[in-house]
Amino acid sequence: MATVTFTPNLKRHVECPTEAVAGSTVRAVLDVVFAHNPRLRGYVLDDQGVLRKHMMVFVDGQQIEDRDHLSDPVREASEVYVMQALSGG
């Protein structure tokens, strides 16, 4: 199963422990996580189900390409990281 990890800055707003879940795409993996934690969905996806502009998802160290449909592949041993893009100076 893929491991899905959320960064600490997101954990400040909503409980989101690291989970091992099954799924062959980013969408499938996140849907399993959101089924366990519906409140988290609104922090990660907008009302159209698209990745929010300030969110980033990496699979095995590579930023996903499909931010709309989240169709990037996920292997059984993949590590998926979900984080907020931060800025400042």
C-alpha positions, 0 to 999 in steps of 0.5 A: 500500500502507498504511504500518504504523509501530510506536512506539519503545517497542514496538521496544524489545521486538521488532524491528518496522520500518515496512512497506508492506503491502496490505490493506483492513482493520486485521486484513488489514494486521496479518496481513501484518505478523505473517506477516513477524514472528510474534513481534510478534503476541503483543505486539499481540494476545492469545490470542483475536486481540483487540487487547490492552488496552494497545495502540492502533491509529490509521488516518490519525490516527483511533483504530480503533473495532473492537478485537475484529475489527479491521474498520476500513477501511484505504485503499491510502494509509493510515498505520497506527500501532500503539502501547502506551498509556502511563501514569504521573505 
